[in-house]
Amino acid sequence: MFNYTSRYYNLETVKLTLPDGREAVYKRRRFLPKGSAMPLLVEVAVTEGDRLDLITARTLGDPEHFWRVADANDATNPSDLTAETGRVLRVPIPQPGE
């Protein structure tokens, strides 16, 4: 269902039988980790025109890993992270099984 690099990949897949007999398949809820507890790879300052995908492409080698930076900075709205030029963002070390 999800690529192995997805934040949802390791979540349990569950089935629910609806009253009309149809089955709904879904992933369990993902809880955000505590950002300050995540091992730090590097800190980067947001520059003019920066986007999270550009930052993760430079630091982690994959623009689709923006969610790692969001997690490490306790952000529920990732676009807020690059709204302020000069803001320093934590980029975590990717952990096995994430």
C-alpha positions as CSV (number, residue, x, y, z in Angstrom):
1,M,0.0,0.0,0.0
2,F,2.8,2.5,0.9
3,N,6.4,2.7,-0.3
4,Y,9.0,1.5,2.2
5,T,10.2,5.2,2.6
6,S,6.8,6.4,3.6
7,R,6.1,7.5,7.2
8,Y,3.0,5.2,7.1
9,Y,4.8,2.1,5.9
10,N,5.4,0.4,9.3
11,L,1.9,1.2,10.6
12,E,-0.4,-1.7,11.1
13,T,-3.1,-2.2,8.4
14,V,-6.5,-2.8,9.8
15,K,-9.8,-4.0,8.3
16,L,-13.3,-2.8,9.5
17,T,-16.5,-4.4,8.4
18,L,-19.1,-1.7,7.8
19,P,-22.8,-2.2,8.6
20,D,-23.6,-2.9,4.9
21,G,-21.0,-5.7,4.8
22,R,-18.3,-3.8,2.9
23,E,-14.7,-3.8,4.3
24,A,-12.8,-0.6,4.9
25,V,-9.0,-1.1,5.0
26,Y,-6.9,1.6,6.7
27,K,-3.7,2.2,8.6
28,R,-3.6,2.8,12.3
29,R,-3.0,6.3,13.5
30,R,0.5,7.7,13.4
31,F,1.6,9.5,16.5
32,L,4.3,12.2,16.1
33,P,7.6,11.5,17.8
34,K,9.2,14.0,20.2
35,G,11.4,16.0,17.9
36,S,14.0,16.9,20.5
37,A,14.6,13.2,21.2
38,M,15.4,12.4,17.6
39,P,19.1,12.0,16.8
40,L,20.4,15.1,15.0
41,L,22.2,15.0,11.7
42,V,22.5,18.7,11.1
43,E,20.8,22.0,11.7
44,V,20.1,24.2,8.7
45,A,18.9,27.8,8.4
46,V,16.0,28.5,6.1
47,T,17.0,30.7,3.2
48,E,14.8,32.9,0.9
49,G,12.7,30.7,-1.3
50,D,13.6,27.5,0.6
51,R,11.1,24.6,0.7
52,L,11.1,21.5,2.8
53,D,11.6,19.3,-0.2
54,L,14.7,21.3,-1.2
55,I,16.2,21.1,2.3
56,T,15.7,17.3,2.5
57,A,17.1,16.8,-1.0
58,R,20.2,18.6,0.1
59,T,20.6,17.0,3.6
60,L,19.0,13.6,3.3
61,G,19.3,13.0,-0.4
62,D,15.5,12.5,-0.9
63,P,13.0,15.4,-1.3
64,E,10.2,13.0,-0.2
65,H,11.6,12.8,3.3
66,F,10.3,16.2,4.3
67,W,8.2,14.5,6.9
68,R,11.4,13.6,8.9
69,V,12.3,17.3,9.2
70,A,8.7,18.1,10.2
71,D,8.8,15.4,12.9
72,A,12.2,16.6,14.2
73,N,10.8,20.1,14.6
74,D,7.4,19.1,16.1
75,A,5.6,20.6,13.2
76,T,2.0,19.5,12.4
77,N,1.9,21.9,9.4
78,P,5.2,21.4,7.5
79,S,4.8,24.6,5.4
80,D,5.2,26.7,8.6
81,L,8.8,25.5,8.9
82,T,10.0,27.5,5.9
83,A,7.7,30.6,6.4
84,E,10.5,32.5,8.2
85,T,13.9,33.1,6.6
86,G,16.7,32.4,9.0
87,R,14.8,29.9,11.1
88,V,17.0,27.0,12.2
89,L,15.6,23.6,11.5
90,R,16.7,20.2,13.0
91,V,17.4,17.5,10.4
92,P,17.3,14.1,12.0
93,I,19.4,11.0,11.3
94,P,17.0,8.6,9.5
95,Q,16.4,5.6,11.8
96,P,16.0,2.0,10.7
97,G,12.3,1.0,10.5
98,E,11.0,4.5,10.1
